[in-house]
Amino acid sequence: MTSTDADAVLAKFRDYVTGPTRYANLLTVFELGIVAQLKATGPDGMTATQLAAVTGVSAHHVEQLLELPVKDGFIARAPRTGAYTLDGIARLTDEELARVMPWLHMVKEVCLRQLYHLTESVREGRIVGLEQLYGFTGNFYQASKAHPELHAAWEPVMHAVTGYIDPWFYSRLDLPAGARVIDIAGNTAQGAVLAQKYHGEKGIHVTCFDLPEKEDEALDNIAGAGVGDSCRFIGGDALAEIPKGFDVAMIKHFLDMWDHDNALRILRNTYEALPAGGRLIAMHLTYPEDGNAATADFFPAYFFGCTMAQGGPQKLSTWAAWIEEAGFKITGTVEQDMTTAPADTIPAHSIVYATKV
Ligand SMILES: C[S@@+](CC[C@H](N)C(=O)[O-])C[C@H]1O[C@@H](n2cnc3c(N)ncnc32)[C@H](O)[C@@H]1O
Protein backbone atom coordinates (compact mmCIF):
# COMPACT_ATOMS: atom_id res chain seq x y z
CA MET A 1 0.00 0.00 0.00
CA THR A 2 1.43 3.41 -0.95
CA SER A 3 1.13 6.37 1.40
CA THR A 4 -1.49 7.85 -0.94
CA ASP A 5 -3.59 4.70 -0.57
CA ALA A 6 -3.21 4.90 3.20
CA ASP A 7 -4.16 8.59 3.15
CA ALA A 8 -7.37 7.76 1.32
CA VAL A 9 -8.23 5.16 3.95
CA LEU A 10 -7.41 7.56 6.79
CA ALA A 11 -9.56 10.25 5.20
CA LYS A 12 -12.44 7.75 5.09
CA PHE A 13 -11.96 7.08 8.80
CA ARG A 14 -12.14 10.80 9.46
CA ASP A 15 -15.39 11.00 7.47
CA TYR A 16 -16.93 8.22 9.54
CA VAL A 17 -15.75 9.61 12.88
CA THR A 18 -17.07 13.10 12.19
CA GLY A 19 -20.38 11.89 10.70
CA PRO A 20 -22.40 12.01 13.95
CA THR A 21 -21.03 15.39 15.09
CA ARG A 22 -21.53 16.98 11.68
CA TYR A 23 -25.09 15.66 11.65
CA ALA A 24 -25.84 16.94 15.16
CA ASN A 25 -24.33 20.35 14.44
CA LEU A 26 -26.45 20.88 11.31
CA LEU A 27 -29.63 19.62 12.92
CA THR A 28 -29.13 21.96 15.88
CA VAL A 29 -28.70 24.94 13.57
CA PHE A 30 -32.12 24.10 12.14
CA GLU A 31 -33.69 23.29 15.51
CA LEU A 32 -32.54 26.54 17.10
CA GLY A 33 -34.40 28.32 14.33
CA ILE A 34 -31.26 29.89 12.85
CA VAL A 35 -32.09 28.80 9.30
CA ALA A 36 -35.66 30.04 9.63
CA GLN A 37 -34.43 33.39 10.97
CA LEU A 38 -31.94 33.80 8.13
CA LYS A 39 -34.58 32.85 5.60
CA ALA A 40 -36.94 35.47 6.98
CA THR A 41 -34.24 38.15 7.13
CA GLY A 42 -33.12 37.99 3.52
CA PRO A 43 -29.98 39.46 1.88
CA ASP A 44 -28.78 41.68 4.77
CA GLY A 45 -28.40 38.67 6.99
CA MET A 46 -27.93 38.66 10.76
CA THR A 47 -24.90 38.82 13.00
CA ALA A 48 -24.23 36.25 15.71
CA THR A 49 -25.41 38.79 18.30
CA GLN A 50 -28.70 39.35 16.47
CA LEU A 51 -29.19 35.60 16.02
CA ALA A 52 -28.41 35.08 19.70
CA ALA A 53 -31.08 37.60 20.67
CA VAL A 54 -33.81 35.90 18.64
CA THR A 55 -32.88 32.28 19.34
CA GLY A 56 -32.20 32.69 23.06
CA VAL A 57 -28.70 31.17 23.02
CA SER A 58 -25.37 32.95 23.39
CA ALA A 59 -23.56 34.60 20.48
CA HIS A 60 -20.61 32.33 21.24
CA HIS A 61 -22.76 29.24 20.72
CA VAL A 62 -24.14 30.67 17.47
CA GLU A 63 -20.67 31.45 16.13
CA GLN A 64 -19.30 28.04 17.02
CA LEU A 65 -22.25 26.15 15.57
CA LEU A 66 -22.13 28.14 12.33
CA GLU A 67 -18.46 27.35 11.61
CA LEU A 68 -19.37 24.01 10.03
CA PRO A 69 -22.32 25.10 7.85
CA VAL A 70 -20.19 28.06 6.68
CA LYS A 71 -17.32 25.69 5.88
CA ASP A 72 -19.71 23.41 3.98
CA GLY A 73 -21.39 26.22 2.05
CA PHE A 74 -24.85 25.89 3.59
CA ILE A 75 -24.58 29.36 5.13
CA ALA A 76 -22.36 32.33 4.21
CA ARG A 77 -20.57 34.78 6.56
CA ALA A 78 -19.77 38.24 5.23
CA PRO A 79 -16.05 38.86 5.90
CA ARG A 80 -16.51 42.53 6.78
CA THR A 81 -19.72 42.62 8.85
CA GLY A 82 -19.75 39.03 10.08
CA ALA A 83 -23.41 38.84 9.04
CA TYR A 84 -24.71 35.40 8.18
CA THR A 85 -26.97 34.69 5.19
CA LEU A 86 -28.30 31.49 3.68
CA ASP A 87 -26.00 30.24 0.94
CA GLY A 88 -26.43 26.66 -0.31
CA ILE A 89 -29.68 26.24 1.61
CA ALA A 90 -31.09 29.25 -0.25
CA ARG A 91 -30.45 27.46 -3.55
CA LEU A 92 -32.82 24.62 -2.62
CA THR A 93 -36.47 24.80 -3.62
CA ASP A 94 -39.08 24.50 -0.86
CA GLU A 95 -39.82 21.04 -2.21
CA GLU A 96 -36.17 19.97 -1.98
CA LEU A 97 -35.85 21.27 1.57
CA ALA A 98 -39.11 19.57 2.52
CA ARG A 99 -37.63 16.32 1.20
CA VAL A 100 -34.39 16.39 3.20
CA MET A 101 -35.74 17.72 6.51
CA PRO A 102 -37.82 14.65 7.45
CA TRP A 103 -34.64 12.53 7.10
CA LEU A 104 -32.74 14.83 9.46
CA HIS A 105 -35.51 14.59 12.02
CA MET A 106 -36.10 10.86 11.60
CA VAL A 107 -32.43 10.05 12.15
CA LYS A 108 -32.61 11.83 15.51
CA GLU A 109 -35.74 10.06 16.77
CA VAL A 110 -35.42 6.66 15.16
CA CYS A 111 -31.68 6.07 14.64
CA LEU A 112 -29.24 8.07 16.69
CA ARG A 113 -29.75 6.66 20.18
CA GLN A 114 -30.90 3.24 18.99
CA LEU A 115 -27.70 2.74 16.98
CA TYR A 116 -25.61 3.04 20.14
CA HIS A 117 -26.81 -0.55 20.67
CA LEU A 118 -26.27 -1.78 17.08
CA THR A 119 -23.64 -4.33 17.98
CA GLU A 120 -25.82 -5.88 20.70
CA SER A 121 -28.88 -5.78 18.41
CA VAL A 122 -26.99 -7.72 15.77
CA ARG A 123 -25.62 -10.22 18.31
CA GLU A 124 -28.99 -10.78 19.95
CA GLY A 125 -31.27 -10.49 16.90
CA ARG A 126 -33.58 -7.96 18.55
CA ILE A 127 -33.76 -4.16 18.75
CA VAL A 128 -31.87 -3.60 21.99
CA GLY A 129 -32.14 0.19 21.56
CA LEU A 130 -35.94 0.09 21.83
CA GLU A 131 -35.65 -1.90 25.04
CA GLN A 132 -33.07 0.40 26.55
CA LEU A 133 -34.79 3.64 25.54
CA TYR A 134 -38.46 2.76 25.75
CA GLY A 135 -38.56 -0.49 27.74
CA PHE A 136 -40.19 -1.98 24.62
CA THR A 137 -39.61 -5.52 23.40
CA GLY A 138 -40.49 -6.00 19.74
CA ASN A 139 -39.85 -4.37 16.42
CA PHE A 140 -40.08 -0.72 15.45
CA TYR A 141 -43.53 -1.02 13.87
CA GLN A 142 -44.96 -2.50 17.06
CA ALA A 143 -43.15 0.11 19.15
CA SER A 144 -44.53 2.92 16.98
CA LYS A 145 -48.02 2.11 18.14
CA ALA A 146 -47.07 2.63 21.79
CA HIS A 147 -44.75 5.55 21.05
CA PRO A 148 -46.42 7.89 18.56
CA GLU A 149 -43.33 10.14 18.46
CA LEU A 150 -41.47 7.31 16.69
CA HIS A 151 -44.25 6.93 14.16
CA ALA A 152 -44.49 10.71 13.72
CA ALA A 153 -40.77 10.91 12.85
CA TRP A 154 -40.76 7.84 10.58
CA GLU A 155 -43.94 8.43 8.59
CA PRO A 156 -42.92 11.60 6.70
CA VAL A 157 -39.77 9.82 5.49
CA MET A 158 -41.80 6.78 4.39
CA HIS A 159 -44.20 9.11 2.58
CA ALA A 160 -41.30 11.00 0.99
CA VAL A 161 -39.73 7.73 -0.23
CA THR A 162 -43.11 6.48 -1.47
CA GLY A 163 -43.89 9.82 -3.11
CA TYR A 164 -40.49 9.85 -4.83
CA ILE A 165 -40.38 6.27 -6.05
CA ASP A 166 -44.05 5.52 -6.66
CA PRO A 167 -44.35 7.53 -9.90
CA TRP A 168 -41.48 5.35 -11.20
CA PHE A 169 -43.18 2.23 -9.87
CA TYR A 170 -46.68 3.02 -11.14
CA SER A 171 -45.44 4.06 -14.57
CA ARG A 172 -44.02 0.53 -14.85
CA LEU A 173 -47.19 -1.15 -13.66
CA ASP A 174 -49.28 -2.73 -16.38
CA LEU A 175 -52.56 -3.36 -14.58
CA PRO A 176 -55.35 -5.10 -16.50
CA ALA A 177 -58.68 -3.26 -16.71
CA GLY A 178 -60.89 -3.97 -13.73
CA ALA A 179 -58.03 -5.63 -11.78
CA ARG A 180 -58.57 -6.39 -8.12
CA VAL A 181 -55.30 -5.38 -6.49
CA ILE A 182 -53.98 -6.04 -3.00
CA ASP A 183 -51.18 -3.81 -1.69
CA ILE A 184 -49.50 -6.06 0.87
CA ALA A 185 -48.13 -4.06 3.81
CA GLY A 186 -49.67 -1.02 2.18
CA ASN A 187 -49.18 1.09 5.33
CA THR A 188 -51.81 3.83 5.52
CA ALA A 189 -53.08 3.36 1.95
CA GLN A 190 -50.86 5.91 0.25
CA GLY A 191 -49.95 3.26 -2.34
CA ALA A 192 -53.61 2.38 -2.89
CA VAL A 193 -54.48 6.04 -3.41
CA LEU A 194 -51.55 6.46 -5.85
CA ALA A 195 -52.58 3.32 -7.76
CA GLN A 196 -55.95 5.00 -8.32
CA LYS A 197 -54.24 8.21 -9.34
CA TYR A 198 -52.10 6.48 -11.99
CA HIS A 199 -54.44 3.66 -13.08
CA GLY A 200 -57.89 4.68 -11.85
CA GLU A 201 -59.25 5.02 -15.40
CA LYS A 202 -58.92 1.22 -15.78
CA GLY A 203 -61.63 0.69 -13.17
CA ILE A 204 -59.31 -1.09 -10.71
CA HIS A 205 -60.12 -1.78 -7.06
CA VAL A 206 -57.25 -1.61 -4.55
CA THR A 207 -57.15 -3.10 -1.07
CA CYS A 208 -54.55 -1.90 1.40
CA PHE A 209 -53.56 -4.85 3.62
CA ASP A 210 -51.52 -4.01 6.72
CA LEU A 211 -51.46 -4.54 10.47
CA PRO A 212 -54.90 -3.80 11.99
CA GLU A 213 -53.62 -0.75 13.85
CA LYS A 214 -53.16 1.06 10.52
CA GLU A 215 -56.89 0.91 9.75
CA ASP A 216 -58.04 4.30 11.06
CA GLU A 217 -55.29 6.27 9.36
CA ALA A 218 -55.69 4.28 6.12
CA LEU A 219 -59.44 4.90 6.02
CA ASP A 220 -58.87 8.60 6.67
CA ASN A 221 -56.42 8.76 3.76
CA ILE A 222 -58.79 6.85 1.46
CA ALA A 223 -61.66 9.15 2.38
CA GLY A 224 -59.44 12.24 2.11
CA ALA A 225 -58.43 11.26 -1.43
CA GLY A 226 -62.06 10.67 -2.40
CA VAL A 227 -61.43 7.06 -3.49
CA GLY A 228 -63.67 5.32 -0.96
CA ASP A 229 -65.55 3.47 -3.72
CA SER A 230 -62.44 1.94 -5.23
CA CYS A 231 -60.13 1.40 -2.20
CA ARG A 232 -60.54 -0.33 1.13
CA PHE A 233 -58.47 -1.57 4.07
CA ILE A 234 -58.10 -5.09 5.47
CA GLY A 235 -56.13 -5.64 8.67
CA GLY A 236 -54.03 -8.76 9.20
CA ASP A 237 -50.59 -10.32 9.49
CA ALA A 238 -48.84 -11.14 6.21
CA LEU A 239 -46.70 -13.73 7.99
CA ALA A 240 -49.85 -15.64 8.96
CA GLU A 241 -52.20 -15.34 5.97
CA ILE A 242 -52.95 -13.05 3.05
CA PRO A 243 -56.59 -12.59 1.98
CA LYS A 244 -57.79 -14.15 -1.27
CA GLY A 245 -59.85 -12.64 -4.07
CA PHE A 246 -57.22 -10.60 -5.94
CA ASP A 247 -55.72 -10.72 -9.45
CA VAL A 248 -52.62 -8.68 -8.66
CA ALA A 249 -50.50 -8.45 -5.51
CA MET A 250 -48.16 -5.50 -4.98
CA ILE A 251 -45.44 -5.77 -2.34
CA LYS A 252 -43.40 -2.63 -1.84
CA HIS A 253 -40.77 -1.97 0.82
CA PHE A 254 -41.79 -5.00 2.83
CA LEU A 255 -39.75 -8.13 1.99
CA ASP A 256 -36.63 -6.10 2.75
CA MET A 257 -37.73 -5.88 6.39
CA TRP A 258 -37.26 -9.62 6.83
CA ASP A 259 -34.60 -12.28 6.65
CA HIS A 260 -34.82 -14.93 3.95
CA ASP A 261 -37.10 -17.34 5.86
CA ASN A 262 -39.71 -14.73 6.81
CA ALA A 263 -39.62 -13.16 3.33
CA LEU A 264 -40.27 -16.63 1.92
CA ARG A 265 -43.22 -17.09 4.29
CA ILE A 266 -44.74 -13.84 3.02
CA LEU A 267 -44.08 -14.79 -0.60
CA ARG A 268 -45.54 -18.29 -0.13
CA ASN A 269 -48.62 -16.80 1.56
CA THR A 270 -48.94 -14.43 -1.42
CA TYR A 271 -48.62 -17.37 -3.82
CA GLU A 272 -51.34 -19.24 -1.90
CA ALA A 273 -53.65 -16.22 -1.95
CA LEU A 274 -53.42 -15.57 -5.72
CA PRO A 275 -55.35 -17.55 -8.36
CA ALA A 276 -53.48 -19.29 -11.21
CA GLY A 277 -52.40 -16.53 -13.58
CA GLY A 278 -52.35 -14.03 -10.71
CA ARG A 279 -49.55 -11.51 -10.84
CA LEU A 280 -47.01 -10.30 -8.31
CA ILE A 281 -45.22 -6.98 -8.60
CA ALA A 282 -42.52 -6.51 -5.96
CA MET A 283 -40.44 -3.37 -5.46
CA HIS A 284 -37.66 -3.39 -2.91
CA LEU A 285 -34.51 -1.74 -1.68
CA THR A 286 -31.67 -2.85 -3.86
CA TYR A 287 -27.89 -2.82 -3.98
CA PRO A 288 -27.40 -1.69 -7.59
CA GLU A 289 -25.08 -3.89 -9.68
CA ASP A 290 -22.81 -0.85 -10.28
CA GLY A 291 -22.74 0.09 -6.57
CA ASN A 292 -23.94 3.58 -7.43
CA ALA A 293 -26.22 4.38 -4.46
CA ALA A 294 -26.22 5.17 -0.76
CA THR A 295 -28.24 2.03 0.01
CA ALA A 296 -25.38 0.46 2.00
CA ASP A 297 -24.63 3.71 3.85
CA PHE A 298 -27.96 3.66 5.59
CA PHE A 299 -30.07 0.53 5.46
CA PRO A 300 -28.13 -2.32 7.08
CA ALA A 301 -27.57 -0.29 10.26
CA TYR A 302 -31.12 1.10 10.11
CA PHE A 303 -32.79 -2.30 9.76
CA PHE A 304 -30.59 -4.06 12.32
CA GLY A 305 -30.33 -1.32 14.94
CA CYS A 306 -33.54 0.68 14.58
CA THR A 307 -36.44 -1.24 13.07
CA MET A 308 -36.32 -5.03 12.69
CA ALA A 309 -32.93 -6.49 13.73
CA GLN A 310 -33.18 -8.44 10.48
CA GLY A 311 -33.73 -7.87 6.75
CA GLY A 312 -31.93 -5.45 4.47
CA PRO A 313 -31.68 -4.57 0.78
CA GLN A 314 -30.62 -7.26 -1.70
CA LYS A 315 -29.37 -7.36 -5.26
CA LEU A 316 -32.12 -7.57 -7.85
CA SER A 317 -30.98 -11.10 -8.72
CA THR A 318 -31.54 -12.17 -5.09
CA TRP A 319 -35.08 -10.72 -4.96
CA ALA A 320 -35.88 -12.59 -8.18
CA ALA A 321 -34.38 -15.82 -6.79
CA TRP A 322 -36.46 -15.61 -3.59
CA ILE A 323 -39.66 -14.94 -5.57
CA GLU A 324 -38.92 -17.95 -7.79
CA GLU A 325 -38.24 -20.05 -4.70
CA ALA A 326 -41.80 -19.29 -3.55
CA GLY A 327 -43.14 -20.84 -6.77
CA PHE A 328 -43.59 -17.79 -9.03
CA LYS A 329 -42.37 -17.52 -12.62
CA ILE A 330 -40.38 -14.33 -13.19
CA THR A 331 -41.71 -12.36 -16.15
CA GLY A 332 -39.50 -9.26 -15.93
CA THR A 333 -37.15 -7.17 -13.80
CA VAL A 334 -36.04 -3.55 -13.78
CA GLU A 335 -33.48 -1.64 -11.70
CA GLN A 336 -33.74 2.08 -10.98
CA ASP A 337 -31.30 4.29 -12.90
CA MET A 338 -29.58 6.13 -10.04
CA THR A 339 -27.86 8.60 -12.39
CA THR A 340 -31.22 10.37 -12.78
CA ALA A 341 -32.10 10.35 -9.05
CA PRO A 342 -31.81 13.57 -6.98
CA ALA A 343 -28.42 13.94 -5.28
CA ASP A 344 -29.86 13.47 -1.78
CA THR A 345 -31.39 10.10 -2.66
CA ILE A 346 -30.53 7.35 -0.20
CA PRO A 347 -32.48 4.26 -1.34
CA ALA A 348 -32.18 2.51 -4.71
CA HIS A 349 -34.95 0.19 -5.87
CA SER A 350 -35.74 -2.58 -8.28
CA ILE A 351 -38.96 -4.23 -9.42
CA VAL A 352 -39.59 -7.93 -10.03
CA TYR A 353 -42.65 -8.96 -12.07
CA ALA A 354 -43.85 -12.53 -11.63
CA THR A 355 -46.85 -14.78 -12.29
CA LYS A 356 -48.38 -17.73 -10.52
CA VAL A 357 -48.39 -20.29 -13.28
C1 LIG B 1 -41.60 0.05 5.18
S1 LIG B 1 -43.33 0.13 5.33
C2 LIG B 1 -43.84 -0.02 3.64
C3 LIG B 1 -45.15 0.64 3.35
C4 LIG B 1 -45.62 0.63 1.90
N1 LIG B 1 -45.66 -0.68 1.32
C5 LIG B 1 -44.84 1.58 1.03
O1 LIG B 1 -44.17 1.16 0.09
O2 LIG B 1 -44.89 2.77 1.30
C6 LIG B 1 -43.67 -1.46 5.99
C7 LIG B 1 -45.09 -1.72 6.36
O3 LIG B 1 -45.21 -3.09 6.77
C8 LIG B 1 -46.22 -3.16 7.74
N2 LIG B 1 -46.09 -4.46 8.44
C9 LIG B 1 -45.14 -4.81 9.33
N3 LIG B 1 -45.32 -6.09 9.70
C10 LIG B 1 -46.42 -6.55 9.03
C11 LIG B 1 -47.08 -7.80 8.99
N4 LIG B 1 -46.66 -8.83 9.72
N5 LIG B 1 -48.16 -7.92 8.20
C12 LIG B 1 -48.61 -6.88 7.44
N6 LIG B 1 -47.99 -5.67 7.44
C13 LIG B 1 -46.91 -5.50 8.22
C14 LIG B 1 -45.98 -1.93 8.58
O4 LIG B 1 -47.12 -1.60 9.35
C15 LIG B 1 -45.64 -0.89 7.51
O5 LIG B 1 -46.78 -0.20 7.09
The ligand as an ORCA input file, in Angstrom:
! r2SCAN-3c Opt
* xyz 0 1
  C     -41.602      0.054      5.176
  S     -43.331      0.130      5.333
  C     -43.843     -0.022      3.643
  C     -45.147      0.643      3.349
  C     -45.618      0.627      1.896
  N     -45.662     -0.683      1.320
  C     -44.837      1.575      1.028
  O     -44.169      1.156      0.087
  O     -44.885      2.773      1.300
  C     -43.666     -1.458      5.991
  C     -45.092     -1.723      6.356
  O     -45.211     -3.088      6.766
  C     -46.223     -3.165      7.736
  N     -46.088     -4.457      8.437
  C     -45.140     -4.807      9.327
  N     -45.319     -6.090      9.704
  C     -46.416     -6.554      9.031
  C     -47.078     -7.796      8.990
  N     -46.658     -8.831      9.721
  N     -48.163     -7.919      8.199
  C     -48.607     -6.879      7.442
  N     -47.989     -5.671      7.436
  C     -46.910     -5.500      8.221
  C     -45.982     -1.930      8.584
  O     -47.118     -1.598      9.346
  C     -45.640     -0.894      7.511
  O     -46.779     -0.204      7.090
*
